[in-house]
Amino acid sequence: MADPVSWFLIERGWQVVDSAGEEVGTVDEVTGDENADIFDGLSISGGFFSEPRYVPSERVAQITDGQVALRLSRAEVEALPAFQEPPASLELSSEKASLTDRAAAPFVDERETPAPTSSWRRLVDRLLGR
């Protein structure tokens, strides 16, 4: 059995499994406050054309390298609400952001809410391995 890891290490594309250990999707996005070490939850995608679902942190059973295990059955995962993008001021910034993106961050208007990721954007990202 793999050792647990911090939520800080979760990356897009990690496998997500239900309480029976069956794969139910992949990590699409992680939400929380990195500075205060508060893990809010994550969005998971079940496929190219499925809408991302929001999983609150209290429904996460364990995080290991490359995998997030949930305290939910497949039916409960399928009944989860659609993921809503958090306001920009609450969104985690990626450590993998380009130097240009990090330099521009202080000048970004935090009152603007980013556009939700479309199905087409997720499809292109998956095809390109992002």
DSSP file with accessible surface (Angstrom, degrees, kcal/mol):
  #  RESIDUE AA STRUCTURE BP1 BP2  ACC     N-H-->O    O-->H-N    N-H-->O    O-->H-N    TCO  KAPPA ALPHA  PHI   PSI    X-CA   Y-CA   Z-CA
    1    1 A M              0   0  201      0, 0.0     2,-0.1     0, 0.0     0, 0.0   0.000 360.0 360.0 360.0 135.3    0.0    0.0    0.0
    2    2 A A        -     0   0   57      1,-0.1     0, 0.0    63,-0.0     0, 0.0  -0.357 360.0-105.3 -74.3 153.7    1.4    3.4   -1.0
    3    3 A D        -     0   0  133      1,-0.1    62,-0.6    -2,-0.1    -1,-0.1  -0.527  38.6-105.3 -77.2 143.9    2.1    6.1    1.6
    4    4 A P  B     -A   64   0A  87      0, 0.0     2,-0.3     0, 0.0    60,-0.3  -0.310  37.3-161.1 -65.0 150.5   -0.3    9.0    1.9
    5    5 A V        -     0   0   43     58,-2.7    58,-0.2     1,-0.0     2,-0.1  -0.876  25.0 -87.4-128.5 166.6    0.8   12.4    0.5
    6    6 A S    >   -     0   0   52     -2,-0.3     3,-1.8     1,-0.1     4,-0.3  -0.327  31.3-119.4 -71.0 153.1   -0.2   16.0    1.0
    7    7 A W  G >  S+     0   0   22      1,-0.3     3,-1.3     2,-0.2    -1,-0.1   0.759 109.6  74.6 -63.4 -22.7   -3.0   17.6   -1.0
    8    8 A F  G 3  S+     0   0   78      1,-0.2    -1,-0.3    26,-0.1    22,-0.0   0.757  92.3  55.2 -59.6 -25.4   -0.4   20.1   -2.2
    9    9 A L  G <  S+     0   0   91     -3,-1.8    -1,-0.2     2,-0.1    -2,-0.2   0.593  76.4 118.5 -87.8 -11.2    1.0   17.3   -4.5
   10   10 A I    <   -     0   0   14     -3,-1.3     2,-0.3    -4,-0.3    20,-0.1  -0.331  46.0-168.5 -60.2 133.5   -2.3   16.5   -6.3
   11   11 A E    >   -     0   0   93     18,-0.1     3,-1.9     1,-0.0    16,-0.3  -0.896  30.6 -89.0-124.5 155.0   -2.0   17.1  -10.0
   12   12 A R  T 3  S+     0   0   92     -2,-0.3    16,-0.2     1,-0.2     3,-0.1  -0.328 112.9  32.0 -57.4 134.9   -4.4   17.2  -12.9
   13   13 A G  T 3  S+     0   0   47     14,-3.0    -1,-0.2     1,-0.3    15,-0.1   0.287  80.3 142.5  98.3 -10.7   -4.8   13.8  -14.4
   14   14 A W    <   -     0   0   25     -3,-1.9    13,-2.4    13,-0.1    -1,-0.3  -0.340  59.5-101.7 -62.5 146.8   -4.4   11.8  -11.2
   15   15 A Q  E     -Cb  26  67A  67     51,-1.9    53,-2.7    11,-0.2     2,-0.4  -0.427  32.0-155.3 -69.0 140.1   -6.6    8.7  -11.0
   16   16 A V  E     -Cb  25  68A   0      9,-2.7     8,-3.0    51,-0.2     9,-1.1  -0.982  12.6-170.7-119.5 127.7   -9.7    9.1   -8.7
   17   17 A V  E     -Cb  23  69A   6     51,-2.5    53,-2.4    -2,-0.4     6,-0.2  -0.889  16.5-126.9-119.6 151.7  -11.3    5.9   -7.3
   18   18 A D    >   -     0   0   10      4,-2.7     3,-2.1    -2,-0.3    55,-0.2  -0.154  46.6 -81.8 -82.3-174.4  -14.5    5.3   -5.4
   19   19 A S  T 3  S+     0   0   80     53,-2.9    54,-0.1     1,-0.3    -1,-0.1   0.710 131.1  55.4 -66.5 -17.8  -14.8    3.5   -2.0
   20   20 A A  T 3  S-     0   0   77     52,-0.3    -1,-0.3     2,-0.1     3,-0.1   0.443 119.8-108.8 -90.9  -1.6  -14.7    0.1   -3.8
   21   21 A G  S <  S+     0   0   48     -3,-2.1     2,-0.3     1,-0.3    -2,-0.1   0.550  74.1 137.5  87.5   6.7  -11.3    1.0   -5.4
   22   22 A E        -     0   0  116      1,-0.1    -4,-2.7     2,-0.0    -1,-0.3  -0.706  61.6-106.2 -88.6 139.6  -12.8    1.4   -8.9
   23   23 A E  E     +C   17   0A  92     -2,-0.3    -6,-0.3    -6,-0.2     3,-0.1  -0.405  39.5 170.7 -67.0 131.8  -11.7    4.3  -11.1
   24   24 A V  E     -     0   0A  16     -8,-3.0     2,-0.3     1,-0.3    -7,-0.2   0.356  59.4 -56.9-119.9  -2.1  -14.4    7.0  -11.4
   25   25 A G  E     -C   16   0A   6     -9,-1.1    -9,-2.7    21,-0.1    -1,-0.3  -0.984  56.7 -78.5 158.1-164.6  -12.4    9.7  -13.2
   26   26 A T  E     -CD  15  45A  22     19,-2.3    19,-2.7    -2,-0.3     2,-0.2  -0.931  46.9 -90.8-132.0 157.2   -9.4   11.9  -13.0
   27   27 A V  E     + D   0  44A   0    -13,-2.4   -14,-3.0    -2,-0.3    17,-0.2  -0.492  39.1 173.5 -68.2 129.8   -8.5   15.0  -11.2
   28   28 A D  E     -     0   0A   7     15,-3.2     2,-0.3     1,-0.4    16,-0.2   0.752  65.5  -8.1-103.0 -41.8   -9.4   18.1  -13.2
   29   29 A E  E     - D   0  43A  36     14,-1.5    14,-2.8   -18,-0.1    -1,-0.4  -0.988  56.4-140.5-158.0 149.2   -8.7   20.9  -10.7
   30   30 A V  E     - D   0  42A  24     -2,-0.3    62,-0.4    12,-0.2     2,-0.4  -0.935  18.7-162.9-114.4 136.7   -7.8   21.3   -7.0
   31   31 A T  E     + D   0  41A   6     10,-2.8    10,-1.8    -2,-0.4     9,-1.7  -0.933  33.7  91.6-121.9 146.6   -9.3   24.1   -4.9
   32   32 A G  E    S- D   0  39A  11     58,-0.5     2,-0.7    -2,-0.4     7,-0.2  -0.948  73.8 -73.8 161.4-176.9   -8.1   25.4   -1.5
   33   33 A D  E  >> - D   0  38A  76      5,-2.6     5,-2.4    -2,-0.3     4,-0.6  -0.910  34.7-171.4-112.2 102.1   -6.0   28.1    0.2
   34   34 A E  T >45S+     0   0   56     -2,-0.7     3,-0.6     1,-0.2    -1,-0.2   0.868  84.1  54.3 -61.7 -38.9   -2.4   27.1   -0.2
   35   35 A N  T 345S+     0   0  160      1,-0.2    -1,-0.2     2,-0.1    -2,-0.0   0.856 117.1  35.7 -66.6 -35.9   -1.1   29.8    2.1
   36   36 A A  T 345S-     0   0   55     -3,-0.2    -1,-0.2     2,-0.1    -2,-0.2   0.390 109.4-122.3 -96.9   2.1   -3.4   28.7    5.0
   37   37 A D  T <<5 +     0   0   96     -4,-0.6     2,-0.6    -3,-0.6    -3,-0.2   0.929  58.4 151.8  54.8  50.7   -3.1   25.0    4.1
   38   38 A I  E   < -D   33   0A  97     -5,-2.4    -5,-2.6     0, 0.0     2,-0.7  -0.944  33.7-157.2-115.7 111.4   -6.8   24.6    3.6
   39   39 A F  E     +D   32   0A  33     -2,-0.6    -7,-0.2    -7,-0.2    18,-0.1  -0.788  14.5 176.4 -87.7 114.7   -7.9   21.9    1.2
   40   40 A D  E     -     0   0A  81     -9,-1.7    17,-2.5    -2,-0.7     2,-0.3   0.873  48.1 -87.4 -88.0 -42.5  -11.4   22.7    0.0
   41   41 A G  E     -DE  31  56A   0    -10,-1.8   -10,-2.8    15,-0.3    -1,-0.3  -0.987  36.9-103.8 162.2-163.2  -11.9   19.9   -2.6
   42   42 A L  E     -DE  30  55A   0     13,-2.2    13,-3.3    -2,-0.3     2,-0.4  -0.981  16.1-121.9-153.4 159.9  -11.4   19.0   -6.2
   43   43 A S  E     -DE  29  54A   0    -14,-2.8   -15,-3.2    -2,-0.3   -14,-1.5  -0.889  27.9-161.7-104.3 140.7  -13.2   18.7   -9.5
   44   44 A I  E     -DE  27  53A   3      9,-2.5     9,-2.7    -2,-0.4     2,-0.4  -0.934   6.7-148.7-123.1 147.0  -13.1   15.3  -11.2
   45   45 A S  E     -D   26   0A   1    -19,-2.7   -19,-2.3    -2,-0.4     3,-0.1  -0.955   6.3-165.3-116.0 133.2  -13.8   14.5  -14.8
   46   46 A G        -     0   0   57     -2,-0.4     2,-0.3     1,-0.2    -1,-0.1   0.456  69.4 -34.8 -94.1  -2.8  -15.2   11.2  -15.8
   47   47 A G  S >  S-     0   0   24      3,-0.2     3,-0.6     1,-0.1    -1,-0.2  -0.956  77.4 -64.1 165.6 178.7  -14.4   11.5  -19.5
   48   48 A F  T 3  S+     0   0   89     -2,-0.3    75,-0.2     1,-0.2    -1,-0.1   0.879 128.9  29.0 -58.5 -42.1  -14.0   13.9  -22.5
   49   49 A F  T 3  S+     0   0  147     -3,-0.1     2,-0.2    73,-0.1    -1,-0.2   0.398  96.3 104.8-106.1   3.8  -17.7   14.9  -22.7
   50   50 A S  S <  S-     0   0   43     -3,-0.6    -3,-0.2    69,-0.1     3,-0.0  -0.609  74.8-114.0 -85.2 147.5  -18.7   14.6  -19.0
   51   51 A E        -     0   0  109     -2,-0.2    -5,-0.2     1,-0.1    -7,-0.1  -0.607  37.8-103.6 -78.2 136.1  -19.1   17.6  -16.9
   52   52 A P        -     0   0   11      0, 0.0    31,-2.4     0, 0.0     2,-0.3  -0.319  35.7-144.8 -60.2 142.4  -16.6   18.0  -14.1
   53   53 A R  E     -EF  44  82A  78     -9,-2.7    -9,-2.5    29,-0.3     2,-0.5  -0.857   9.8-124.4-109.9 146.5  -18.0   17.1  -10.6
   54   54 A Y  E     -E   43   0A  47     27,-2.5   -11,-0.2    -2,-0.3   -13,-0.0  -0.786  20.7-168.9 -95.4 127.9  -17.1   18.8   -7.4
   55   55 A V  E     -E   42   0A   0    -13,-3.3   -13,-2.2    -2,-0.5     5,-0.1  -0.956  18.5-137.3-114.1 112.4  -15.8   16.6   -4.5
   56   56 A P  E >   -E   41   0A  27      0, 0.0     3,-2.1     0, 0.0   -15,-0.3  -0.376  24.0-113.6 -66.2 151.6  -15.6   18.4   -1.1
   57   57 A S  G >  S+     0   0   30    -17,-2.5     3,-2.0     1,-0.3   -16,-0.1   0.814 113.2  64.9 -58.1 -32.3  -12.4   17.6    0.8
   58   58 A E  G 3  S+     0   0  126    -18,-0.3    -1,-0.3     1,-0.3   -17,-0.1   0.660  97.2  57.9 -69.2 -10.1  -14.3   15.8    3.6
   59   59 A R  G <  S+     0   0   94     -3,-2.1    12,-3.2    11,-0.1     2,-0.6   0.383  83.8  99.2 -96.9   2.0  -15.3   13.1    1.0
   60   60 A V  E <   - G   0  70A  13     -3,-2.0    10,-0.3    10,-0.2     3,-0.1  -0.814  49.5-176.4 -91.3 122.1  -11.7   12.4    0.2
   61   61 A A  E     -     0   0A  47      8,-2.3     2,-0.3    -2,-0.6     9,-0.2   0.893  63.3  -8.5 -84.4 -43.6  -10.5    9.2    2.1
   62   62 A Q  E     - G   0  69A  59      7,-1.7     7,-3.2     2,-0.0     2,-0.5  -0.992  50.2-150.2-158.6 146.7   -6.9    9.1    1.1
   63   63 A I  E     + G   0  68A  19     -2,-0.3   -58,-2.7     5,-0.2     2,-0.3  -0.987  25.1 166.8-121.5 119.5   -4.4   10.8   -1.2
   64   64 A T  E >   -AG   4  67A  12      3,-2.8     3,-2.3    -2,-0.5     2,-0.3  -0.826  53.8 -64.4-123.6 168.5   -1.4    8.7   -2.4
   65   65 A D  T 3  S-     0   0  127    -62,-0.6     3,-0.1    -2,-0.3   -55,-0.1  -0.339 122.9  -3.2 -58.0 113.0    1.0    9.4   -5.2
   66   66 A G  T 3  S+     0   0   28     -2,-0.3   -51,-1.9   -57,-0.1     2,-0.3   0.407 123.2  77.4  88.7  -2.1   -1.0    9.5   -8.4
   67   67 A Q  E <   -bG  15  64A  61     -3,-2.3    -3,-2.8   -53,-0.2     2,-0.5  -0.998  53.0-162.3-147.5 140.3   -4.3    8.5   -6.9
   68   68 A V  E     -bG  16  63A   0    -53,-2.7   -51,-2.5    -2,-0.3     2,-0.4  -0.989  17.0-156.5-118.9 121.2   -7.1   10.1   -4.8
   69   69 A A  E     -bG  17  62A  19     -7,-3.2    -8,-2.3    -2,-0.5    -7,-1.7  -0.842  11.3-151.0 -99.4 135.3   -9.5    7.7   -3.0
   70   70 A L  E     - G   0  60A   3    -53,-2.4   -10,-0.2    -2,-0.4   -49,-0.2  -0.678  22.4-133.5-104.4 159.3  -13.0    8.9   -2.2
   71   71 A R  S    S+     0   0  137    -12,-3.2     2,-0.3    -2,-0.2   -11,-0.1  -0.199  81.4  94.8 -95.6  37.7  -15.4    8.0    0.6
   72   72 A L  S    S-     0   0    3    -55,-0.2   -53,-2.9   -13,-0.1   -52,-0.3  -0.964  72.0-125.8-132.1 147.5  -18.1    7.7   -2.0
   73   73 A S     >  -     0   0   42     -2,-0.3     4,-2.3   -55,-0.2     5,-0.2  -0.371  39.3-101.8 -80.1 169.1  -19.7    4.9   -4.1
   74   74 A R  H  > S+     0   0  105      1,-0.2     4,-2.5     2,-0.2     5,-0.2   0.919 124.9  52.1 -58.0 -42.6  -19.9    5.2   -7.9
   75   75 A A  H  > S+     0   0   67      1,-0.2     4,-1.1     2,-0.2    -1,-0.2   0.901 109.3  49.1 -62.9 -39.9  -23.5    6.2   -7.6
   76   76 A E  H  4 S+     0   0   89      2,-0.2     4,-0.4     1,-0.2    -1,-0.2   0.883 110.2  51.4 -67.3 -37.4  -22.7    8.9   -5.1
   77   77 A V  H >< S+     0   0    8     -4,-2.3     3,-1.5     1,-0.2    -2,-0.2   0.937 108.3  51.4 -63.5 -44.3  -20.0   10.2   -7.4
   78   78 A E  H 3< S+     0   0  122     -4,-2.5    -1,-0.2     1,-0.3    -2,-0.2   0.763 108.6  52.9 -65.5 -22.5  -22.4   10.4  -10.3
   79   79 A A  T 3< S+     0   0   82     -4,-1.1    -1,-0.3    -5,-0.2    -2,-0.2   0.469  83.0 117.9 -91.2  -2.3  -24.8   12.3   -8.2
   80   80 A L  S <  S-     0   0   20     -3,-1.5   -25,-0.1    -4,-0.4     3,-0.1  -0.279  72.9-100.9 -63.6 151.7  -22.3   15.0   -7.2
   81   81 A P        -     0   0   84      0, 0.0   -27,-2.5     0, 0.0    -1,-0.1  -0.299  43.5 -91.0 -70.4 157.4  -23.0   18.6   -8.2
   82   82 A A  B     -F   53   0A  24    -29,-0.2     2,-0.3     1,-0.1   -29,-0.3  -0.344  48.2-102.5 -64.1 146.7  -21.3   20.1  -11.2
   83   83 A F        -     0   0   24    -31,-2.4     2,-0.5   -39,-0.1    -1,-0.1  -0.562  32.4-157.4 -73.7 133.0  -18.1   21.9  -10.5
   84   84 A Q        -     0   0  150     -2,-0.3   -31,-0.0    -3,-0.1    -1,-0.0  -0.959  25.5-113.1-110.9 128.4  -18.3   25.8  -10.4
   85   85 A E        -     0   0   31     -2,-0.5     3,-0.1    29,-0.1     6,-0.0  -0.334  33.2-125.6 -58.7 133.2  -15.1   27.7  -10.9
   86   86 A P        -     0   0   21      0, 0.0     5,-0.1     0, 0.0    -1,-0.1  -0.398  37.3 -83.7 -74.2 159.6  -14.1   29.6   -7.7
   87   87 A P    >>  -     0   0   57      0, 0.0     3,-2.1     0, 0.0     4,-0.9  -0.302  44.2-109.6 -58.4 151.1  -13.5   33.4   -7.9
   88   88 A A  G >4 S+     0   0   31     24,-0.7     3,-0.6     1,-0.3    23,-0.1   0.831 117.9  60.2 -54.3 -35.2  -10.0   34.2   -9.1
   89   89 A S  G 34 S+     0   0   64     21,-0.7    -1,-0.3     1,-0.2    22,-0.1   0.735 110.2  42.2 -69.4 -18.7   -9.0   35.4   -5.6
   90   90 A L  G <4 S+     0   0  111     -3,-2.1   -58,-0.5    20,-0.1    -1,-0.2   0.522  92.1 104.9-101.6  -8.8   -9.7   32.0   -4.2
   91   91 A E  S << S-     0   0   71     -4,-0.9     2,-0.2    -3,-0.6   -60,-0.1  -0.511  74.0-117.9 -78.5 139.9   -8.2   29.9   -6.9
   92   92 A L        -     0   0   39    -62,-0.4     2,-0.4    -2,-0.2   -62,-0.1  -0.535  24.9-132.7 -72.6 139.1   -4.8   28.2   -6.4
   93   93 A S        -     0   0   89     -2,-0.2     2,-0.3     1,-0.0    -1,-0.0  -0.738  23.7-115.0 -92.5 143.3   -2.0   29.4   -8.6
   94   94 A S    >   -     0   0   71     -2,-0.4     3,-1.6     1,-0.1    -1,-0.0  -0.562   5.6-145.9 -79.1 136.0    0.0   26.7  -10.2
   95   95 A E  T 3  S+     0   0  157     -2,-0.3    -1,-0.1     1,-0.3     7,-0.0   0.690 103.0  61.9 -69.7 -15.9    3.7   26.5   -9.3
   96   96 A K  T 3  S+     0   0  150      2,-0.0    -1,-0.3     3,-0.0     3,-0.1   0.310  76.9 126.8 -91.4   7.3    4.2   25.4  -12.9
   97   97 A A    <   -     0   0   24     -3,-1.6    -4,-0.0     1,-0.1     5,-0.0  -0.328  69.2 -99.7 -63.3 150.2    2.9   28.8  -14.1
   98   98 A S     >  -     0   0   55      1,-0.1     4,-2.5     4,-0.0     5,-0.2  -0.218  28.1-110.5 -67.8 161.1    5.2   30.5  -16.5
   99   99 A L  H  > S+     0   0  128      1,-0.2     4,-2.4     2,-0.2     5,-0.2   0.903 120.9  53.6 -58.2 -39.4    7.5   33.3  -15.3
  100  100 A T  H  > S+     0   0  108      1,-0.2     4,-2.0     2,-0.2    -1,-0.2   0.924 108.4  48.8 -62.0 -45.1    5.4   35.7  -17.3
  101  101 A D  H  > S+     0   0  101      1,-0.2     4,-1.2     2,-0.2    -2,-0.2   0.911 112.9  47.2 -62.3 -42.8    2.2   34.5  -15.7
  102  102 A R  H  < S+     0   0  139     -4,-2.5     3,-0.2     1,-0.2    -1,-0.2   0.891 111.9  50.2 -68.2 -35.6    3.7   34.8  -12.2
  103  103 A A  H  < S+     0   0   62     -4,-2.4    -1,-0.2    -5,-0.2    -2,-0.2   0.860 112.7  47.1 -69.5 -32.4    5.1   38.3  -12.9
  104  104 A A  H >< S+     0   0   44     -4,-2.0     3,-2.0    -5,-0.2     4,-0.4   0.686  87.6  91.3 -82.1 -16.8    1.6   39.4  -14.2
  105  105 A A  G >< S+     0   0   56     -4,-1.2     3,-1.5     1,-0.3    -1,-0.2   0.846  80.2  55.5 -51.6 -43.3   -0.3   38.0  -11.2
  106  106 A P  G 3  S+     0   0  101      0, 0.0    -1,-0.3     0, 0.0    -2,-0.1   0.749 108.7  50.3 -65.2 -16.1   -0.1   41.2   -9.0
  107  107 A F  G <  S+     0   0  176     -3,-2.0     2,-0.3    -4,-0.2    -2,-0.2   0.429  84.2 108.9-101.5   0.8   -1.7   43.2  -11.8
  108  108 A V  S <  S-     0   0   87     -3,-1.5     2,-0.8    -4,-0.4     3,-0.0  -0.616  76.8-117.8 -81.1 135.1   -4.7   40.8  -12.5
  109  109 A D    >   -     0   0   58     -2,-0.3     3,-1.3     1,-0.2   -21,-0.1  -0.617  22.7-162.4 -73.9 110.3   -8.1   42.1  -11.4
  110  110 A E  T 3  S+     0   0  124     -2,-0.8   -21,-0.7     1,-0.3   -22,-0.2   0.619  81.8  72.4 -72.6 -11.6   -9.2   39.6   -8.7
  111  111 A R  T 3  S+     0   0  207    -23,-0.1     2,-0.3   -24,-0.1    -1,-0.3   0.719  80.4  89.0 -75.4 -19.3  -12.8   40.7   -9.0
  112  112 A E  S <  S-     0   0  129     -3,-1.3   -24,-0.7   -25,-0.1   -23,-0.1  -0.589  74.0-139.9 -79.9 138.7  -13.1   39.0  -12.4
  113  113 A T        -     0   0   93     -2,-0.3    -2,-0.1   -26,-0.2    -3,-0.0  -0.862  23.3-117.3 -97.5 130.4  -14.2   35.4  -12.4
  114  114 A P        -     0   0   41      0, 0.0   -29,-0.1     0, 0.0     3,-0.1  -0.312  34.4-100.1 -65.0 151.1  -12.4   33.2  -14.8
  115  115 A A        -     0   0   84      1,-0.1     3,-0.1     3,-0.0     0, 0.0  -0.439  45.2-101.8 -68.0 140.9  -14.5   31.6  -17.6
  116  116 A P        -     0   0  100      0, 0.0     2,-0.4     0, 0.0    -1,-0.1  -0.307  41.1 -99.2 -61.7 150.8  -15.4   27.9  -16.8
  117  117 A T        -     0   0   41     -3,-0.1     2,-0.1     1,-0.1   -32,-0.0  -0.589  43.4-136.9 -72.3 124.7  -13.3   25.3  -18.6
  118  118 A S     >  -     0   0   60     -2,-0.4     4,-2.3     1,-0.1     5,-0.2  -0.358  18.5-112.1 -80.7 163.4  -15.3   24.2  -21.6
  119  119 A S  H  > S+     0   0   47      1,-0.2     4,-2.3     2,-0.2     5,-0.1   0.891 120.1  52.6 -59.8 -38.7  -15.7   20.6  -22.7
  120  120 A W  H  > S+     0   0  171      2,-0.2     4,-2.6     1,-0.2    -1,-0.2   0.906 107.4  50.5 -65.5 -41.1  -13.7   21.4  -25.8
  121  121 A R  H  > S+     0   0  102      2,-0.2     4,-2.8     1,-0.2    -2,-0.2   0.923 111.3  48.3 -63.4 -43.0  -10.9   22.9  -23.8
  122  122 A R  H  X S+     0   0    9     -4,-2.3     4,-2.5     2,-0.2    -2,-0.2   0.913 111.2  51.6 -62.9 -39.6  -10.7   19.8  -21.6
  123  123 A L  H  X S+     0   0   27     -4,-2.3     4,-2.6     2,-0.2    -2,-0.2   0.950 112.1  45.0 -61.9 -47.4  -10.7   17.6  -24.8
  124  124 A V  H  X S+     0   0   57     -4,-2.6     4,-2.2     1,-0.2    -2,-0.2   0.932 112.8  51.7 -62.9 -43.8   -7.8   19.6  -26.3
  125  125 A D  H  <>S+     0   0   13     -4,-2.8     5,-3.2     1,-0.2     4,-0.4   0.914 112.0  46.5 -60.2 -41.6   -5.9   19.6  -23.0
  126  126 A R  H ><5S+     0   0   66     -4,-2.5     3,-0.9     3,-0.2    -1,-0.2   0.914 111.7  50.1 -67.8 -42.2   -6.3   15.8  -22.7
  127  127 A L  H 3<5S+     0   0  123     -4,-2.6    -1,-0.2     1,-0.3    -2,-0.2   0.858 114.1  45.2 -64.6 -33.1   -5.3   15.2  -26.3
  128  128 A L  T 3<5S-     0   0  106     -4,-2.2    -1,-0.3    -5,-0.2    -2,-0.2   0.431 115.5-116.6 -89.4  -0.2   -2.2   17.3  -25.8
  129  129 A G  T < 5       0   0   68     -3,-0.9    -3,-0.2    -4,-0.4    -4,-0.1   0.782 360.0 360.0  73.6  29.2   -1.4   15.7  -22.4
  130  130 A R      <       0   0  153     -5,-3.2    -1,-0.2    -6,-0.2    -2,-0.1  -0.563 360.0 360.0 -95.0 360.0   -1.8   18.8  -20.3
